Amino acid sequence: MKLFVGLGNPGAKYAANRHNVGFMAVDRIHGDHGFSPWKSKYQGLVSEGRLGREKVMLLKPQTYMNNSGQSVGAAARFFKIAPGDIIVFHDELDLAPGKLRFKQGGGHAGHNGLRSIHQHIGADYGRVRIGIGHPGHKDRVAAYVLHDFARADQEWLEDVLRGISDGAPDLAEGDSGRFMNKVALRVAPPRSSGGEADKGQRRKADSAPAPEEDHRTALQRLVDKFR
């Protein structure tokens, strides 16, 4: 069994915050892959399902971000899931909006949710780092992450969430490379060399009626010109 954890804060007022993009990621997986209804357990909301060949438990800690490890630790102990089989989805200030990286193990880089998880299960879990950009100064970070995504962010955010859902079975089966490729196909899909604009112009040209043949003599055309 794998444990996929989305990080965020509970409650409607936080639902669209940048800090809640981890919740958004597991919500998209939950909705797209036929998982069971959410239930309140292990100080969080949990749901069971399958991704590819793997049984997966989704978890959204309801302890608030800074105590996320309490919920993750409780679920991991109950299901006897090793840290290496846990993947955490979270916001990442050090990545530009729309960028995403997978990392296995390592430090928490000052992220309070990860810091708490480190305290309860150690550092060997995987994490999907979802870029939200940086406000430019550390004194603005708290307000920035606890503010809703801007309207201009909605397009790239939708692409990233769809890509995460597309690649979730690969991630569950341990193929982070294929997972990243699925995300890339949503965020930056390949384009044909001619482009859609050129295709449209070609279609117009192909469908345009052929000019009628002019049967007038040269003298008639000259006369008609001065009429």
N, C-alpha and C positions, 0 to 999 in steps of 0.2 A: 504493500500500500504506500502511496505517496500522499504527502500533506502539502497542499497549496494554500498559502496564507496571504491574504490581502491586508495591507495596513491602512488605517484611517481612524477617524474619530466617529463615534456613534451619534445619531441625531440628525434631524432634517436640516438644521442650520449649517452643518458641516458637509452635507452630502456632495455639493459641487465644488468643494475646496480643492486646491492643488494638492494638499496634503492627503487627500482621500483617493488619489488615483489608483492606489492599490486595491481599495474596495471596488472601484469601477472595473478593474481588470478581472477580478474573480466573479463579479456580478455578470460580466459579459460571457465568461466561460460557463457559468451556471445557466444562463438563459439559452445559450447556443447548443449545449451538449446534453440536455435532458437530465440534469441532476435533480435529486429529490428536493422537496420543499425545505427551506431553512428551518432549523430547530435551535433552541437556546440550550447550549451545553458548553462546558469547559470555559466559562466566562466569555463566551462568544456565540456567534451564529455558525452552525455547521451544516453541511450538505454532502451527501455521498453520491458517487456516480462512477462512470468509467470514461477514460480517455485512451483511445487505442486499446492496447491489451492490458492496461493498468487500472486497478481500482484506485480511486483518488478521493480524498476527503478535502473539501474546501472549508476554509475557516476565516471568519472576519471577527477578530477580537473586539469585544465590547468594553474593554477596560480603559479606553482612551489611549492615545498613541504611546505615551510615556511608559505605560505598564503592559504593553503588548505581550511581553515575554511570559507573563503569568498565564495567559490563555494558551499561547503556543506550547508552553511547557506542560500544562495540564493535558492537552489533547495528545501531545507526543508520548507522554507517559502512559496514558490509557490505551492507546493503540500500539504501543511499543514500536514507534517509528523512529529510526535513527536520524540524527541531524543531516546526514548525507541524502536522505530521502525527503527532506523538507525544502520547499522553494518559497521564498517570500517576495511578493510584488510590492514595490514601494517607489515613492517619488525620489528623484535625484536632482539636486541643485546643480551639480557639476556637469550635467549633460544638457545640451541645448534642447529646447522644446521639440518633440517629435523624434528625438534620438532614443535608442534603447540598447542596453547591454546586459549580457548574462555573466554572472560571476559566481564561482564556487568558492566558498570560504573567504577569509580575509577580515579586514577591520570593519568597524561600523561607520567610520568617517564622520562622527559627530551626529549621526541620525539617531534621535532619541528612541524611536521604535526599535531599530536594530540594536541599539545599546542595551535595551531591556531584554531582547531575545538572547543576546550574547550572555547575559547574566544567568539565564535560565537553561539554555541548552548548549552553550558554547558557540564557536565561530564557524563550524564546519558545514553549515547549511548553505544552500544555493540562494541566490537573489537575482531577481529581474529588476534592473534599475531603469526606471522610466523617467526620461529627462523632462524637467519642467522649466529649466533655465534658472538664472540667478538674478535677484533684483539689483545687484551691483554693489551693495554694501551690507556687511554682516548685521548692522543694526536694523535693517529692513527685512531680514529673513522671516522673522516670526509673523509679521503682518502679511507678507507675501504668500507664504505657504497656507495660511489660514484665510486666504481670500479666494473667491470663486475664480475658475478659469475665465478668461476674457472671451467675448464672442468670437474674436479673431482666432482663438485657439481651437474652436470646435471642429474644424475640418481635419487638422492633423491629429487631434485627439481621437476622433472617430476612426481614422485610419489605423492608428496605433492599437486601439482596443480590438478592432476587427482582426488585425494581424496577430495579436496575442491569442485570440480565440482560435484562429486558423491553425496556429502552431502548437497549441496546448497539448494535443496528443503526442507530438514529437518530443516536447519537453518532458512529459510524463514518462516516456520511454527512454529518456536519457540522451536524446539527440539534440543538444542545444544548437548545433550548427543548422540543422533543418528548421528548427524553431525560428532562428534569426532570419533565415531565408524567407520564411512565410511572412514575417513582419515586414521585411524589406519589399516584398511583392505588393503589399498594401500601401506602404508609405511612399515608395518610389517605383511604381509599376513600369515595366519596359515599354518603350515607345517605338513605333515603326519609323523607318528612316524618312518616309515622306511626310508623316504627321497627318493629323485628322483634317487640318485645313486644306492641305494639298489633295487629300482624298475627296473632300467635298467639291473642290474645284473641278477635279477630273470627272466626278459623277455628273456635274452640271454640264460639262462640255460634251460628255457622251450622250446625254439626253436631249441636247439642244437640236432643234430641227435644222436640216441642211438648207442652205440658201437656194431659192428657186433659180433655175437657169434662165438667163436673159436672151430671148430670141430676136431682139430688135437689131436692125442693121446699124452700122456706124452713123449713117446720116440721120436715122430716126432718133438715136440717142442724143445726137447733137442738137436736133430740133427740140426734143423734150427738155433739154437742159435750159433752154432760153424761154420756155413757155411761162 
